[in-house]
Amino acid sequence: MATIEERVAELEARMTPDIGTEMRLGFDEMRKGFAQIHERFEQIDNRFEQIDRRLEQIDRRFEQVEYRLGRLEDCMGRLEDRLGRLEDRVERLDDKVDRHFMWVVGIQFTTMLIFIGALAAAVLRGV
């Protein structure tokens, strides 16, 4: 029967070549795993770059909208100015119509008084 030391030496002899091969296989698998992780990070980086480009496009579109809104605000300002001038003209016209209306009412009232006076003179003359 073999002694314990001989048995240990025999086991070490059997395991040492296998351990080296297993370790190499393990390291190769780890390298493959790290390579896959690296590829995945590259894919994620590419995706982030696509998102960045898309956000830049959105920013440009917002700038275009802001530019258009600025032009629209300018047009609205000019329209407000024109409406203000038109309102002033309508107010002046309204004042003018009011004055002319008062003149027409005054003329009609005076004409009515003249006719009443003439009728009264005609009636009193005949009495």
PyMOL commands that set and color helices and strands:
alter all, ss='L'
color gray80, all
select helices_A, chain A and resi 4-126
alter helices_A, ss='H'
color red, helices_A
deselect
rebuild
show_as cartoon
